[in-house]
Amino acid sequence: MHSAKPPPEPPTRDGDQVGRTPPKFGLNGFLITSAPKAAACRTIRQIAAQADREGDDGFAHSQAEFVTTHA
């Protein structure tokens, strides 16, 4: 078994203090540990059914904008 790494040291300055702009992305994830697999699949479908569609559309738009800008 691998041992966990200690957490990184906290930053001494915020990015905006050194001229960096904040990133324009976010990340969400789920770890579903249901057994059997059918129960895990039901859980995933329930999560998807409750997803914020407006947020999804906004994310898709921002990704398209990024790709267009950085192509």
N, C-alpha and C positions, 0 to 999 in steps of 0.2 A: 504494500500500500504506500502511495506517495504521501509525503507530508505536505501540508498546505504552506504556501509562501506567506511570509508576514505581509501585512498591507503596506503599500508604498507610503513614503513620508508625505504629509500634507504639503500642498504647494505653498511657497513663501509669498507669492504674488499672484493676483488674478491675471488672466490672459489679457484683459483690456488694459491693464497697467503697463504691459510691455508691448502694446501695439498689435495684439492678435484679436481677430474678430471671433465671436463664438461660433461653433459649428451650427449648421442648419439641418441637423438630423437628430433622430432619437431612435431608441431601440427598446422594444418590448419583447418579452419571451415568456414561455410557459414550460414548466416541467411537470408532466402528468405521469404519475406513478401508479395508476390504477391497474389492477389485474382483475380479470383477464383483459386482453387487448380490446375486446368489444366495449368494455366499460370506459376505457381510455378514449376510444373513438367517439362514444356518446358525449363525453366531457368536452372534447374538442368541438363537436358540432354545437353544443350549448354555448360555448364561449364565442364561436363565430356568429351564432344567431343574435348575441347581445352586443356585437361590435358596433362601434360608432361609425356609421356609414359616412357621415359628413367628414369625420376625421380621416377616413380612408381616402375619400375623394381629394381632400386637401393634400394628403401625402402623395398621392399619385400625381397631382398637378405639380407639386414642388419637385418631384423626381424628373418629370418631363422637362420642366424649366431648367433644372441643373444640367441634364443631358444636352439640351439645345445650346445652353450657354458655354459648355465646356467641350463641345464636339470638335 
